[in-house]
């Protein structure tokens, strides 16, 4: 009933205060745990899913969540903590976290680890003739307009999961980085695509964990034909240029596979992330306004060189097979 919902809302407000106040002490953590217990009692959805909090062994938690029979088909766990370092440590274990606002009563962090994940190899993205043709109109930057990219995502998709505590959390990590006790090579980034008049026309919001870049969400302005695809291809080239290993595209969607991405199981995704998450040599950044066209061309040249190398390898193996056949005949 409305009265019961109002009472629950009052209890949450008393326990949690303003949830975009991200500085949590031990008292606030205890209050979050109390509020979590109440939410689990009134919400069957939350009661069925694991609750995770700062101070938990997140490596162990991730392994159990991913591979235990009780949770192997689940995609989400949940938390009431929006501590930036906690978010970063969840990313390090493979969780892509969003924010929900059930019944508009309480903000809930939703760490997500789907049974399947969409991944792009940096040499595999499809580059169409239209992308090559139209990319000359644009330049690309990193962390030049973080607020602008968030605003663009909200304008296109609605607030969706970018609720106030999540926006503030991401802005803190973008400006200050990870400040916790662990040695994480982590950063939250915006990637911006600009037209000739320096108008922001498309962008991507994501984070880096070692040598892996993860896209969380993105946008393109209405009326910009192909700008979103150009931004994706230019981003792929930028990641390759800076030494990243691969690109995590998150949820499996048709357009991502059409661009050249492939699907990994959760087990394979976690194994691969563990291999590359401590890579410290790569940094996602730009100087000035790099040309999107030059980035697209550079990636296309790399793809052609790789294809040529593969063909030579096939031809070499065929020659060796033919030599073996001749020697046996002789």
Secondary structure, DSSP 8 states (H G I E B T S, - for coil): -HHHHHHHHHHHHHHH--TT-----HHHHHHHHHHHHHHHHH-HHHHTS-B--TTS-HHHHHHHHHHSTTTTT--B-BBS---HHHHHHHHHTT-EEEEE-GGGT--EEEEE--SEEEEE-TTT----HHHHHHGGG-EEEESS-HHHHHHHHHHHH-STT--HHHHHHHHHHHHH---SSS---EEEEEEEEE-TT--EEEEEEEEEETTEEEEEEEEE-TT-TTHHHHHHHHHHHHHHHTT--EEEEES--HHHHHHT-EEEEHHHHHHHHHHHTT--S-----SS-EEHHHHHHHHHHHHHHHHHHHHHHHHHHHHHHHHHHHHHH-
